[in-house]
Amino acid sequence: MTKITILSTAALLSASAFVGCNSDVTYPSQDTSSNVAVYSFSLQADSKILEGLDSVFFSIDLDKARIFNADSLPYGTRINRLIPSITVVENVTSITLDVPRPGKADTTYNYITNPNDSIDFSNGPVKLNIISENSLATRTYLVSVNVHTVKSDSLQWTTTAYRNLPTALNTPTKQKTVSTNNMYYCLTQDATDTWSLSKAEDPSGSWTTTPVSLPATADISSFTAAGNALYILDNEKLLSSTDGSTWTDTAVRFTSLYGSYEGRLLGARHGASSWKIAEYPGNTEYDMPEGMPVYGTSQIVTFDFDMSQSKQAIMMGGILPDGTRSSKAWAFDGSNWVCLTSKPIDKALSNISLVPFYTFRTDGFYKVKKYVALLAIGGTDGSEINRTVYTSVDYGMTWTSGSETIQLPSFIPTLYGSDAFVAESTLSLSRSNEWKEIPMSRATEAITEWECPYIYLFGGYDKEGKLSDAIWRGTINRLAFKPLQ
């Protein structure tokens, strides 16, 4: 009677569990391949290559004679000296591995006599050949060790992941984009002081353009959304609109606008002898804390904060009353403003693009934790434009220069004043628009669509103040991978 070792029995139970979770994997009938079936395949531990290497799960498709790890190894993992552990029925006649070598004949390893030989999986699938005890059955499996071809935790920008700003103007010279109530508004202006407003529910989708009637003296950099209204300053007069086409003077004065908090417009007002923080509606004002910037800050980012019962609004950088720039983040909880930052960025900047996104930390293989992170992109010190992307994983309290993988690629221009947003996009295996997705997948099931958050950077200005007529889009590679089902 054919015998299976205890190890093989455990592996068979494991394989059975895999079948239960993956309905498309089937085993051939008993009379064709049972004596040459592979019951488990794994890699021996080697912490010099990868922590937890022996825990990598390999799928065994006995129907198609394929063995592979559906969840790819991290980018850069060396797979040229791996020692496999293979469990089959006892007393088979032969187990060999044919390892491809480009431009040369395959190298054959005898697994029965030399089970600890290292195998090079870097040149494509390795052939695993098994001959049964009575030599009546043979089977060849293709064994693949998959490795991600891109860094999973890097921010991925591709040269085709951009489009022109949505506008009716042939040559826009200024732009500002805001978002409220799940709608995006892109306001543009040209050298003749002609205006255009485009809006969309999805920044990657179609935009509609609305005629705009605004005075030439309106400050496009103050364009802000709060609740159901749009706002802009014209010589410190606050104008409002519900649709962007017609604007009304509110009879309220602001010197600059920060953004919104729970439908309230927040800004700064320069009084006779001091700066005040002002809110609208209500036209309330109160003393500004020392060291708080008065204009040129990033847009306000609002999110839930674990240490507060109310939402937290955060803005970064900006210009202080004395004209110097800030390297810190300020927060507002609905009642009070406070400087959050204990460890600032290493540059004092204005016009930073601040965006809440994600970062990942890996403590050993597959021990990956996802964190909410703030990214500070671009900005200017008054003479030079910042290229470094800074990150904070504690809501703006401490900042560090982001890793190499999170920095902007060389083909994205160095800009200040870009407007940054995060929006969910539906990724699909069939892609047919101007946005190029990352062609990477970890899946073995027939998943056709999945949700992925993207960062969108609208416009921005170069060192000479020239507008970048583009929207750039990027995401963390790990989030764009087609998921396992």
C-alpha positions as CSV (number, residue, x, y, z in Angstrom):
1,M,0.0,0.0,0.0
2,T,1.3,3.5,-0.8
3,K,2.4,5.3,2.3
4,I,2.6,9.0,3.2
5,T,4.8,10.3,5.9
6,I,3.4,12.2,8.9
7,L,4.8,15.4,7.4
8,S,3.1,14.6,4.1
9,T,-0.2,13.9,5.9
10,A,-0.1,17.4,7.5
11,A,0.8,18.9,4.2
12,L,-2.2,17.1,2.6
13,L,-4.5,18.5,5.2
14,S,-3.1,21.9,4.5
15,A,-3.6,21.4,0.8
16,S,-7.2,20.3,1.5
17,A,-7.8,23.5,3.4
18,F,-6.4,25.5,0.5
19,V,-8.9,23.8,-1.8
20,G,-11.7,24.7,0.5
21,C,-10.7,28.4,0.2
22,N,-9.9,28.4,-3.5
23,S,-12.7,26.7,-5.4
24,D,-11.0,26.9,-8.8
25,V,-8.1,24.5,-7.6
26,T,-8.9,20.9,-8.3
27,Y,-7.1,17.6,-8.0
28,P,-6.9,15.1,-10.8
29,S,-8.5,11.7,-10.5
30,Q,-6.8,9.0,-8.4
31,D,-5.9,6.8,-11.4
32,T,-3.8,9.4,-13.2
33,S,-1.6,11.3,-10.9
34,S,-2.0,10.4,-7.2
35,N,1.4,8.7,-7.1
36,V,3.2,11.8,-8.4
37,A,1.2,14.4,-6.6
38,V,2.9,17.2,-4.7
39,Y,1.3,17.7,-1.3
40,S,3.3,20.6,-0.1
41,F,6.0,23.1,-1.3
42,S,7.7,25.7,0.8
43,L,11.1,27.4,1.2
44,Q,13.5,26.8,4.1
45,A,14.1,29.7,6.5
46,D,16.9,32.1,5.7
47,S,16.7,35.4,7.5
48,K,19.6,36.8,5.4
49,I,17.2,36.7,2.4
50,L,13.9,37.5,4.1
51,E,12.4,37.2,7.6
52,G,9.7,34.6,7.6
53,L,10.8,33.0,4.3
54,D,9.6,29.6,5.5
55,S,6.1,31.0,6.1
56,V,5.5,32.0,2.5
57,F,2.4,30.1,1.3
58,F,2.7,28.3,-2.1
59,S,-0.4,27.3,-4.0
60,I,-0.4,23.8,-5.7
61,D,-2.6,23.5,-8.7
62,L,-2.5,19.8,-9.4
63,D,-4.8,20.2,-12.4
64,K,-2.5,22.6,-14.3
65,A,0.7,21.3,-12.6
66,R,1.7,24.7,-11.3
67,I,3.2,25.7,-8.0
68,F,3.5,29.4,-7.1
69,N,3.2,32.0,-4.3
70,A,0.1,34.0,-5.1
71,D,1.2,36.8,-2.7
72,S,4.4,38.0,-4.2
73,L,7.6,38.5,-2.2
74,P,8.7,42.1,-1.5
75,Y,10.4,44.1,-4.2
76,G,14.1,43.3,-4.4
77,T,14.0,39.8,-2.7
78,R,16.9,37.7,-3.9
79,I,15.6,34.3,-5.2
80,N,18.7,32.9,-6.8
81,R,19.7,30.7,-3.8
82,L,16.5,29.3,-2.2
83,I,16.2,25.8,-0.7
84,P,12.9,24.2,-1.3
85,S,11.1,21.7,0.9
86,I,8.9,19.3,-1.1
87,T,6.5,16.7,0.2
88,V,5.3,13.9,-2.1
89,V,4.1,10.3,-1.7
90,E,6.9,8.1,-0.2
91,N,9.2,5.9,-2.2
92,V,8.9,7.7,-5.5
93,T,11.6,6.7,-7.9
94,S,12.9,10.2,-8.8
95,I,12.5,13.9,-7.8
96,T,14.5,16.3,-9.9
97,L,14.5,20.0,-10.6
98,D,15.5,21.5,-13.9
99,V,16.8,25.0,-13.4
100,P,16.9,27.3,-16.5
101,R,20.1,29.2,-17.3
102,P,19.8,31.8,-20.1
103,G,21.9,30.8,-23.1
104,K,22.9,27.5,-21.5
105,A,21.5,24.0,-20.9
106,D,19.3,23.6,-17.8
107,T,21.0,22.5,-14.6
108,T,19.4,19.4,-13.0
109,Y,19.3,18.8,-9.3
110,N,18.5,15.5,-7.6
111,Y,16.2,16.4,-4.7
112,I,16.2,12.9,-3.2
113,T,20.0,12.7,-2.8
114,N,20.6,16.4,-2.2
115,P,17.5,18.0,-0.6
116,N,19.5,21.0,0.7
117,D,20.8,22.2,-2.6
118,S,20.0,25.8,-3.2
119,I,17.9,26.5,-6.4
120,D,18.0,29.6,-8.6
121,F,14.4,30.7,-9.3
122,S,15.4,34.1,-10.8
123,N,15.3,33.0,-14.5
124,G,11.8,31.8,-14.7
125,P,9.8,28.7,-13.7
126,V,11.8,25.7,-12.5
127,K,10.6,22.3,-13.7
128,L,9.9,19.8,-10.9
129,N,9.9,16.3,-12.3
130,I,8.5,13.3,-10.3
131,I,8.5,9.6,-11.3
132,S,6.3,7.2,-9.3
133,E,7.5,4.2,-7.3
134,N,6.7,1.8,-10.1
135,S,7.8,4.2,-12.8
136,L,4.4,4.0,-14.5
137,A,3.5,7.6,-13.8
138,T,5.5,10.8,-14.3
139,R,4.6,14.5,-13.8
140,T,6.3,17.8,-14.4
141,Y,5.3,20.8,-12.4
142,L,6.3,24.4,-13.2
143,V,7.4,26.1,-10.0
144,S,7.5,29.9,-9.9
145,V,8.7,32.2,-7.0
146,N,7.0,35.5,-7.6
147,V,8.5,38.8,-6.6
148,H,6.9,42.2,-6.9
149,T,8.4,44.2,-9.8
150,V,7.7,47.5,-8.1
151,K,8.2,48.7,-4.5
152,S,4.9,47.9,-2.8
153,D,5.1,50.7,-0.2
154,S,6.4,53.4,-2.6
155,L,4.3,56.3,-3.9
156,Q,4.0,55.5,-7.6
157,W,3.8,58.2,-10.2
158,T,3.9,57.3,-13.9
159,T,4.8,59.6,-16.8
160,T,1.3,59.1,-18.2
161,A,-0.5,59.6,-14.9
162,Y,-1.6,63.2,-15.6
163,R,-4.0,65.2,-17.6
164,N,-4.5,68.9,-18.4
165,L,-6.4,71.1,-16.0
166,P,-10.2,71.1,-16.8
167,T,-10.9,74.6,-18.2
168,A,-12.5,76.5,-21.0
169,L,-9.4,78.8,-21.3
170,N,-6.8,78.2,-23.9
171,T,-3.9,79.3,-21.8
172,P,-4.7,79.5,-18.1
173,T,-2.2,81.4,-15.9
174,K,-3.7,80.8,-12.5
175,Q,-5.7,78.1,-10.9
176,K,-7.2,77.0,-7.6
177,T,-9.1,73.8,-6.9
178,V,-11.3,73.1,-3.9
179,S,-13.7,70.4,-2.8
180,T,-16.9,70.3,-0.7
181,N,-19.9,68.0,-0.5
182,N,-18.3,65.4,-2.7
183,M,-17.8,67.9,-5.5
184,Y,-14.6,69.3,-6.9
185,Y,-14.3,72.8,-8.3
186,C,-11.4,74.0,-10.5
187,L,-11.3,77.7,-11.0
188,T,-8.9,79.1,-13.7
189,Q,-7.9,82.6,-14.9
190,D,-5.9,83.8,-17.8
191,A,-3.8,86.9,-18.6
192,T,-6.9,88.7,-19.9
193,D,-8.7,88.2,-16.5
194,T,-11.1,85.8,-18.1
195,W,-12.4,83.1,-15.7
196,S,-13.5,79.5,-16.1
197,L,-15.0,77.1,-13.5
198,S,-15.1,73.4,-14.0
199,K,-16.7,70.9,-11.6
200,A,-16.8,67.1,-11.2
201,E,-17.8,64.5,-8.7
202,D,-14.7,62.4,-9.5
203,P,-11.5,64.2,-10.3
204,S,-10.5,61.4,-12.7
205,G,-13.8,61.5,-14.5
206,S,-15.6,64.1,-16.7
207,W,-15.7,67.8,-15.8
208,T,-18.4,70.3,-16.8
209,T,-17.6,74.0,-17.3
210,T,-19.7,76.9,-15.9
211,P,-19.5,80.5,-17.1
212,V,-18.1,82.7,-14.3
213,S,-18.6,86.4,-13.6
214,L,-15.8,87.6,-11.3
215,P,-14.0,91.0,-11.0
216,A,-10.5,91.1,-12.4
217,T,-9.3,92.1,-8.9
218,A,-10.6,88.9,-7.2
219,D,-7.7,86.9,-5.6
220,I,-7.9,83.4,-7.1
221,S,-5.5,82.0,-4.4
222,S,-8.3,82.8,-1.8
223,F,-10.8,80.6,-3.6
224,T,-12.3,78.4,-0.9
225,A,-15.3,76.1,-0.3
226,A,-17.3,75.7,2.9
227,G,-20.6,73.8,3.3
228,N,-22.8,74.6,0.4
229,A,-21.0,77.7,-0.8
230,L,-17.9,78.9,-2.6
231,Y,-16.0,81.9,-1.5
232,I,-13.3,84.3,-2.9
233,L,-11.8,87.6,-1.8
234,D,-11.9,90.8,-3.8
235,N,-9.8,93.4,-2.1
236,E,-10.6,91.8,1.2
237,K,-14.3,91.8,0.5
238,L,-15.8,88.3,0.9
239,L,-17.8,87.1,-2.1
240,S,-20.0,84.0,-2.0
241,S,-21.7,81.8,-4.6
242,T,-23.8,78.7,-4.5
243,D,-23.0,77.6,-8.1
244,G,-19.9,79.5,-9.1
245,S,-21.5,81.4,-11.9
246,T,-22.8,84.5,-10.0
247,W,-21.2,86.0,-6.9
248,T,-22.6,88.1,-4.0
249,D,-20.8,90.5,-1.7
250,T,-21.4,89.2,1.9
251,A,-20.4,92.6,3.4
252,V,-17.8,90.7,5.5
253,R,-14.1,91.4,5.3
254,F,-11.2,88.9,5.5
255,T,-7.5,89.5,4.8
256,S,-6.9,85.8,4.0
257,L,-8.8,82.5,4.0
258,Y,-7.5,79.3,5.5
259,G,-10.3,76.9,4.5
260,S,-13.3,75.4,6.2
261,Y,-14.2,73.4,9.3
262,E,-17.6,71.7,9.6
263,G,-19.2,74.1,7.1
264,R,-17.6,77.2,8.8
265,L,-15.2,79.4,6.8
266,L,-12.0,80.2,8.6
267,G,-9.6,83.0,7.9
268,A,-7.4,85.8,9.2
269,R,-8.3,89.5,9.6
270,H,-5.8,92.3,10.1
271,G,-7.1,94.8,12.5
272,A,-5.9,98.2,13.5
273,S,-3.0,96.9,15.6
274,S,-3.2,93.1,15.6
275,W,-4.2,90.0,13.6
276,K,-7.5,88.2,14.4
277,I,-8.9,84.8,13.5
278,A,-12.3,85.2,11.8
279,E,-15.2,82.9,11.1
280,Y,-18.1,83.0,8.7
281,P,-21.2,82.7,8.9
282,G,-21.5,84.7,12.2
283,N,-18.7,87.1,11.4
284,T,-17.0,86.2,14.7
285,E,-13.4,87.0,15.5
286,Y,-10.9,86.3,18.3
287,D,-7.2,86.8,19.1
288,M,-4.7,85.0,17.0
289,P,-2.2,82.8,19.0
290,E,1.5,83.9,18.7
291,G,3.4,82.2,16.0
292,M,0.4,81.4,13.9
293,P,0.7,82.0,10.1
294,V,-1.7,84.6,8.6
295,Y,-1.6,83.5,4.9
296,G,0.2,81.2,2.5
297,T,-0.7,78.1,4.5
298,S,-1.5,74.7,3.0
299,Q,-5.2,73.9,2.5
300,I,-6.9,72.7,5.6
301,V,-7.2,68.9,6.1
302,T,-9.9,67.7,8.4
303,F,-10.1,64.2,10.0
304,D,-11.1,62.3,13.1
305,F,-8.4,62.5,15.9
306,D,-8.1,59.7,18.4
307,M,-7.2,62.1,21.2
308,S,-10.1,64.4,20.6
309,Q,-13.9,64.0,20.7
310,S,-14.2,66.5,17.8
311,K,-12.8,66.6,14.3
312,Q,-9.3,68.0,13.9
313,A,-8.4,70.5,11.2
314,I,-4.8,70.8,10.3
315,M,-2.8,73.2,8.1
316,M,0.9,73.4,7.4
317,G,3.5,76.1,6.9
318,G,2.6,79.6,5.8
319,I,3.8,83.2,6.3
320,L,3.9,84.8,9.8
321,P,2.9,88.4,10.5
322,D,6.5,89.4,10.4
323,G,6.9,88.0,6.9
324,T,8.9,84.9,7.8
325,R,7.8,81.4,7.0
326,S,6.7,78.6,9.2
327,S,7.9,74.9,9.4
328,K,5.1,73.8,11.7
329,A,1.5,72.5,11.6
330,W,-1.4,74.2,13.3
331,A,-4.6,72.5,14.4
332,F,-8.2,73.6,15.2
333,D,-10.7,71.4,17.1
334,G,-13.7,73.7,16.6
335,S,-12.9,75.9,19.6
336,N,-9.2,76.4,19.9
337,W,-6.1,76.7,17.7
338,V,-2.8,75.2,18.8
339,C,0.6,74.6,17.3
340,L,0.9,70.8,17.1
341,T,4.4,70.4,15.9
342,S,7.2,69.4,18.3
343,K,9.6,68.3,15.6
344,P,9.1,70.5,12.5
345,I,10.3,70.0,8.9
346,D,13.8,71.2,8.2
347,K,12.6,74.1,6.0
348,A,10.3,77.0,6.7
349,L,7.8,77.0,3.7
350,S,4.6,78.6,2.4
351,N,2.2,77.2,-0.2
352,I,2.7,73.6,0.8
353,S,0.4,70.9,-0.5
354,L,-0.9,68.9,2.5
355,V,-2.6,65.6,1.9
356,P,-3.8,62.8,4.3
357,F,-2.8,59.4,2.9
358,Y,-1.2,56.1,4.0
359,T,2.1,54.6,4.8
360,F,3.2,51.1,5.6
361,R,5.7,49.6,8.0
362,T,6.9,46.0,7.7
363,D,8.2,44.3,10.8
364,G,9.3,41.0,9.3
365,F,7.6,39.3,6.3
366,Y,3.8,39.7,6.1
367,K,3.7,41.8,9.4
368,V,2.6,44.9,7.5
369,K,0.8,47.7,9.3
370,K,-1.1,50.5,7.6
371,Y,-0.9,53.9,9.1
372,V,-2.7,57.2,8.3
373,A,0.0,59.6,7.3
374,L,0.2,63.3,6.4
375,L,2.3,64.1,3.3
376,A,3.7,67.6,2.9
377,I,4.6,68.2,-0.8
378,G,6.2,71.2,-2.4
379,G,6.1,74.7,-1.0
380,T,8.5,77.6,-1.3
381,D,10.9,79.4,1.0
382,G,10.6,82.6,-1.0
383,S,13.4,82.0,-3.4
384,E,13.7,78.2,-3.9
385,I,11.0,75.6,-4.3
386,N,11.1,72.6,-2.0
387,R,11.4,69.2,-3.6
388,T,11.4,67.0,-0.5
389,V,8.2,65.2,0.5
390,Y,7.8,65.2,4.3
391,T,5.7,62.7,6.3
392,S,4.0,62.6,9.7
393,V,2.3,59.6,11.2
394,D,1.2,61.3,14.4
395,Y,-1.2,63.9,13.0
396,G,1.4,66.6,12.4
397,M,3.3,66.5,15.7
398,T,6.6,65.2,14.3
399,W,7.8,65.4,10.8
400,T,10.5,63.5,8.9
401,S,11.8,63.5,5.4
402,G,10.0,60.7,3.6
403,S,11.9,57.7,2.4
404,E,13.3,57.6,-1.1
405,T,10.3,55.6,-2.4
406,I,7.9,58.4,-1.3
407,Q,9.7,61.2,-3.1
408,L,8.4,62.7,-6.3
409,P,10.0,61.3,-9.5
410,S,12.1,63.5,-11.7
411,F,9.5,63.9,-14.4
412,I,7.1,65.8,-12.1
413,P,8.1,69.4,-12.0
414,T,9.2,71.2,-8.8
415,L,6.1,73.3,-7.8
416,Y,4.6,75.2,-5.0
417,G,0.9,76.0,-4.5
418,S,-0.5,72.7,-5.9
419,D,-3.9,71.7,-4.5
420,A,-3.9,68.2,-3.2
421,F,-6.8,65.8,-2.7
422,V,-7.4,62.1,-2.0
423,A,-10.2,60.4,-3.9
424,E,-11.2,56.7,-4.3
425,S,-11.0,55.4,-7.9
426,T,-12.2,52.2,-9.3
427,L,-9.3,50.3,-10.8
428,S,-10.1,47.8,-13.5
429,L,-8.2,45.2,-15.5
430,S,-9.6,46.9,-18.6
431,R,-8.2,50.4,-18.7
432,S,-9.3,52.8,-21.4
433,N,-8.7,56.4,-20.5
434,E,-5.8,58.9,-20.2
435,W,-4.9,57.7,-16.7
436,K,-2.4,54.8,-16.8
437,E,-2.7,52.4,-13.9
438,I,0.0,50.2,-12.4
439,P,0.0,46.8,-14.3
440,M,0.6,44.8,-11.1
441,S,-1.5,42.0,-9.6
442,R,-1.3,39.6,-6.7
443,A,-4.6,37.8,-7.5
444,T,-5.4,34.3,-8.6
445,E,-9.2,34.8,-8.7
446,A,-11.2,36.5,-11.4
447,I,-11.4,40.0,-9.7
448,T,-12.2,42.6,-12.3
449,E,-12.5,45.8,-10.2
450,W,-11.3,47.1,-6.9
451,E,-11.2,50.5,-5.1
452,C,-7.9,52.4,-4.8
453,P,-7.3,55.8,-3.2
454,Y,-5.3,58.3,-5.3
455,I,-3.5,61.5,-4.6
456,Y,-4.4,64.3,-7.1
457,L,-2.1,67.3,-7.4
458,F,-3.8,70.2,-9.3
459,G,-1.7,72.9,-10.9
460,G,1.0,74.6,-9.0
461,Y,3.7,77.1,-10.0
462,D,7.3,76.9,-10.9
463,K,10.2,79.1,-9.8
464,E,9.2,81.9,-12.3
465,G,5.6,81.7,-11.2
466,K,4.4,79.9,-14.3
467,L,1.3,77.7,-13.9
468,S,1.7,74.0,-14.4
469,D,-1.4,73.1,-16.6
470,A,-1.7,69.6,-15.3
471,I,-3.2,67.2,-12.7
472,W,-0.8,64.5,-11.5
473,R,-2.1,61.3,-10.0
474,G,-0.4,58.7,-7.8
475,T,-0.9,56.1,-5.1
476,I,1.0,53.7,-2.9
477,N,1.8,50.7,-5.1
478,R,0.5,48.3,-2.5
479,L,-3.0,49.9,-2.7
480,A,-3.0,49.6,-6.5
481,F,-2.2,45.9,-6.6
482,K,-5.2,43.8,-7.6
483,P,-6.2,42.2,-4.3
484,L,-6.4,38.6,-3.3
485,Q,-10.0,37.2,-3.0
